[in-house]
Amino acid sequence: MTSKSVATALTLYRARTLTLEQAATVGGCSTAQLEASARAFAPTPGESPRDD
């Protein structure tokens, strides 16, 4: 499981291109690990996007 493969899997899952199980397979991790990664990268409530 690399960060790039997990990021790709999360992107495809969030776009509803893949199911959670399929995304976990693509990411080379378990569904639980992918869910944990998704929570870690999710915006916190009330957080506004920054202007870069």
C-alpha positions in Angstrom: 0.0 0.0 0.0 1.6 3.3 -1.1 0.2 6.7 -0.5 -0.3 7.2 -4.2 -2.3 4.0 -4.7 -4.4 4.8 -1.6 -5.0 8.4 -2.9 -6.1 7.1 -6.3 -8.4 4.5 -4.6 -9.9 7.2 -2.4 -10.5 9.5 -5.4 -12.2 6.7 -7.4 -14.3 5.7 -4.4 -15.4 9.3 -3.7 -16.3 9.8 -7.4 -18.4 6.7 -7.0 -16.5 5.0 -9.8 -15.6 2.1 -7.5 -17.2 0.4 -4.5 -15.3 0.5 -1.2 -14.2 -3.1 -1.7 -13.0 -2.4 -5.2 -11.1 0.7 -4.1 -9.4 -1.2 -1.3 -8.3 -3.8 -3.8 -6.9 -1.1 -6.1 -5.2 0.6 -3.1 -3.7 -2.7 -2.0 -5.2 -2.4 1.5 -8.2 -3.6 3.5 -11.6 -1.8 3.5 -10.9 -0.8 7.1 -7.6 0.8 6.2 -9.1 2.6 3.3 -12.0 3.9 5.6 -9.4 5.1 8.1 -7.5 6.9 5.3 -10.7 8.5 4.1 -11.5 9.8 7.5 -7.9 11.1 8.0 -8.1 13.1 4.7 -11.7 14.3 5.1 -12.2 18.0 5.8 -13.3 18.8 9.4 -16.7 20.4 9.9 -16.5 24.1 9.5 -13.2 24.1 7.7 -13.3 26.3 4.7 -11.1 25.8 1.6 -8.0 28.0 1.6 -7.2 30.4 -1.2 -3.7 29.4 -2.4 
